[in-house]
């Protein structure tokens, strides 16, 4: 073990000890009931079988995005880890060799030798790469990105990331800009292959009948966004009487609250309103989607989609699910977690909150959207079959 690794391990262990009281406390919260005990105390989190191909993804979205890569790997070699409950629920669908990723200091006794370690996006943990590599694994960072928002923060710790990238054999970046920034942080052997999230976009599960009139869908909305959209819709209806609005909140626990809000607007406007779970119709003026798994089906028949999560500082949501149908997309300005996706789509209209009503009224001037990025995973597979680089 070199001096830097020893120092890093001591610091990581001290942080773990200091955080123990909070970790124990939070382990009893419902949200972390499974993930924290597994990650920080190895509770029910036994080591994976050795000699496989290990893919680590942070959360639910990334866990879903890695499926095209998993499909290229023999099932008996598949080893998967994640850090969140929702991520774990997704990866365990694919193999019994699915685990929560332990905290770095616990990896020493937990990690088994693997043929390769593939890490998604920005999970840059030094000991994860160092230990995997020291046990003979090829180490790969895939779908790597470095956003405008994150890059200045990473630059301040360039000395640390240079050490981390020394332990990574190959980096596969989403764009040329990402490649340049990653190389400035110390990454070597960087190739641009596109964004893996465009490979396996969720498809409709059934065909739906489009109602008459202009169909506006507010998808994956958050608190305060629904009221903003409803107010903009009032102005649209004053110019287009056949417009219909469908609202699909991001989180099921908000269905009741949003339902009450829509009920009030429907009453004030003299509009018809229904909850989809009750009627399974989209013919009313206002409809609340309070059923899971229907949104991509509804996107397929939409004229305009107002994509939630970006009119408040949430970070945005996956516009590729909408753009595959070529409909018009309106987004707020706070899409900072989705810049990689937005960069691969042509025609998204970005507006300030106060401009939403105008964009809706002038919808004839809005461009349709098109996915313009390409993804090539062949170089990743080729590297997995090459002789060990070290």
N, C-alpha and C positions, 0 to 999 in steps of 0.2 A: 504494500500500500504506500503510495507516494505521500509527500507532506501535505499537499493540498487536500487530498482525499481524507486524510486523518483529521485535518482541521475542520473540514466540512462536516464530517461525521460527528465530531465532538459538538459543534454548534447545533446541528440538527437534533442531536440527542438531548442537549440542554433545553432547547425549545420544547421538545416533547415533554420533558419532566415538568417544566414550568406550566405547560398547558394542561397537564393531567386533571386538575380539579374541574376545569371547564369541560374537558372532554367527557369526564364521568357524568357531569351534570347534563350535558346536551344529549348524552346517550339514552336518556330516558324520555326525550321528546319524540313524539310519534314520527316526525319527519326523518329523524336520524336513528330510529330504533334498530335498524338492521345495519346501516352503512358504517356508523361510527364504531360500534363494538367490533365489527369485522375488520375495519381498516386500522384502528389504533390499539386493539387488544387481541386481534386474530381470532375472535370468537366465531366459531363455525366457519373459519376461513383457512382451510388446509392448503398446502402447496399444490400447484398443478403438476400433472405428470411431466416428466422431462422430455427433451428431444422433440419438441413441437415447434410450431410457428405461432408466436405470441403476438396478439394485437391488443394494444391498449387504447381505449377511447374514454374521454372524460365523462360525458353525460349522454342523455337520451338521444339528442340530435346527432351526435357523432357516432353513437352506437348503431343507429339506423343507417348512417351514411357509409359505414364500412362494409355493408353487405356485398356490394359488387366485388370487393377484394376477398372477402371470405369465400365467395363462390368459386374463386380461382385456386383455393387451397384445399388439399384433401381433408375430409372431415376428421380423420383420425389424428391429424397433425394440429388441428385448431385448438388454440389456447386463447382465452379472452379475459380481459380485466376492464374494470371501470371504477368510478369513484362515487357515483350517486345511486340511490335506490331505483330511480326510473331507468337509468342506464343499465343497471344489473338486471332488471326485469326484462329488458330487451335482449341482452346478450345471452341470457340463459336459455332463450328459445333455440339457440343454434348449437350449443354443445354443453355437456355436463361439466366440461373443463372450463367453467366460467367462475370468476372470483372477483371480489373487491380488491383493488390495489392497496396493499398495506402502506403505512407511512414509511418514509425512506429508511429510517434507522432499523425498522423491523425486517427489511428486505434481506439482510445478511443471513438470517437463519431460515427465511421463508422461500427465497428464490431457488429454483432448480435450473440446471443448464438447459438452454433451448437452442434450436437451430437459428432462430432469428427473433428479433424484437422489433415490431412495427408500432410506432407511436403516432397518434393522430394530432395534427395541428400544433398546439402550443404547450403540450405537457412536457416541459423541459425540466425534468428532475435529474440532477446530476448522478445520484447514486443508482437510480433506475438504469440509466445507460451504462454507467461504469461497471456495475456488478454483472449486468447481462453480457457485456462485452468481455469482461474478464473470465466469464464462464464459457466463452466460445461462441456467443451469438453474433450474427450480423445485426447491426443496429441501424434502424431506418426511421427517419421522420417523414411522414407523408401528409399531403394536403397542407403543407406548411404555409403560414401566412404571417404578415406583419402589417397591421393596419396603421393608418395615419395617426390614430389616437394612441396606439400602444408603442409605436416605434421610439418616440423620444424617451419614454420611461425605460425601455430596454437598453437604449444607448448609455444611460447613466450607470448601468451595471454590465457594461460591455466586457469587462474583465472576467466576470462570472460566466457569461454566456459563451465566451471564447473557450473556457475550460469545458463547458458542457458539450459544445460542438466538436471538441477534440475526441469525444467518445461516440460520435455519430458517424457511421460509415457513408451513408447516403442521405441526401435531403431532396425531397420531391416537392417543389413549390407550386403554388397555384398560378402565379403570374410572374412576368418579368420584374415588375416592381418589388414583389415579395423576394425574388431571388437576389436582387441588388441589396435590399435591406438585410437579408439574412447573411449574406456574404460580408457585409459591413460589421456584423456582430461576431464573425469568426467562422461561419459555416463554410465548408468546402464540399466539392463534388455535388453541386446543386444543379438539379435539372427541373425544367418547367414542364408539368404534365397536365395542368388544368385542375379544376376543382372536382374532387370525387363525388361531391354532393349532387352533381348534375347527372351522374351515371344512372342512378336508380331512383328517379323521381316517383313518388306515389301516384298510382294510376286510379281512375275511377273503378269502383267495385260494382257499379250498376248504372244503367242508363236512366236519366231522369227527364221528365217532360218540362220544357221551358214554358213558364206562364207568359201570357200576352203582355206586351208593354216593355218598358226599359227595366231590366233587372239589375239592381245595384246590390252588391254583397259586401258587407263589412265583416271581414274575416279575422279571427284571432284577436279580438279587441280586448282592451284592458280598461280599468277604472278611469273614468272621466272621458274616455274616447267615445263611448256610446252616445253620451249627451252631445258632444261636439258633432258627431255624425248625424244625429237626429235633427239638430238645429239646421245643419246644412241641407238635409233632405227636405225640410219644410220649404226652403227657398227653391229647391229643384221642383217640388210639386206645384209651386205657383206658376211654373213655366211649362211643366210637362205632367199632365194629370194622370198619365198611364204608368208612371214610374212606381216601382215596388222596391222596398228595402228589406233585405234579409240581414239579420245580425247574429253572428256566431261568436260568443265570448270565448276567450282562450281557455279559461279555467271553469270546470263544471260547478265548483262551489259558488260561483257568481251568478248562476242561472236565475235564481230567485230574485236577486237584487235587480238584475238587468230586466227581468220580466216585469217587475213593478214599474220601472222607469218607462219601458215601452208602452205599457198599459196606459199610463198617464198621457203620453204623447198621442196615442191613438184616440183617447177620449177627447183631448183638446182639439185635435185636428179632424175629428169625425171620420176616422179611418178604421178599416177592418184590421183585426189583429188575431194571430193565433200562435200557439207554441207547436213546434213541429212534432214533438213526441206525442202530442194529443191527436193531431189531425193528419200528419204527413202530407200536408198540402203547402204549396208555395204561392197560392192564388191570392192571398190577402195583401193589403197595402203594406203591412208590417208583419214580419215573421221572426220569431226567436228560434234559433237552432239550439235545442237543448238535448241533442242526441250526439253521441260520439261517433266518429268515423264517416260522417256524411259530407264534410266540408269539401273534399276534393271532388265529390260527385256534383256538388252545387257549383263549384268553380267552373266545371265543364260546360255549364249552360249560362254563365254570367255574361253580361255586357260590360259592366264596370265592377272592379273589385277595389274597395278601399281596404288596404292592408294594415291591420292594427299593429300595435307595439312600437310605432314610430311617431305617433302624435303626442306621446308622453315619452320621457327618457328611459324607455325599456330596452331598446336596442334593435327592434324590428323582428320580422319573422320571414320564413323562407318564401321568397317570391317565385321561385322556380316552379312550385306546385301550381301557381296560377298561370305563369307565362307560357307553360307548355300548351295552353289552350288558345293563346293569341289574343286574349281579351285585354281591355284597357285596365291599367293598374295605377292607382293613386296612392302615394305613400307620404307620410310625414317626414320630417328631416332627421329624426333620431333613429336611424337605421344602422348605427355604428357596429352592431354585432353581425350585420348581414352585408357588409360592404363587399365581401368576396362574392356573394351570390348576386348582388345588384350589378356588380361589374361585368358579370357574364350574361346580362339581359339587356336588350335594347328596347327603349321606349317607355320605361317607367317614368311617370310624372311625379316629381317631388314638389310638395307645396308646404308652406307655413300653415299653421292651424287656421288662421284667419282667411286663407285663400281657398279652403276646401269647398265652400259653397259655390264660388265662382268657377272652379274647375268642374264641378258637377253640372252646373248650368250650361257651361260651354263644352260639354262632353263630346260634341261632334268634332271639336278641334284636337281632342286627345289622340295621341298615336296608339296603335296597337302594339303589343309587346312580342318579342321574339328572343329565344335563347340563342346566343351567338358563340358560346364557348364550346370547346371540344376537349375531351378527356382521353388520355391514353395511358393505360395501366401496364402496357406490355414491358416497359423498361423496369418496372418494379418486379414483375414476375421473372424477368431475365436475371436480375441481380440475385434473387432468391435461389436461383439454380447455379450461380457461379461458385467457384471455389472460395473458401473463406479468405477474406482480405487481410486477416491478421492471425 
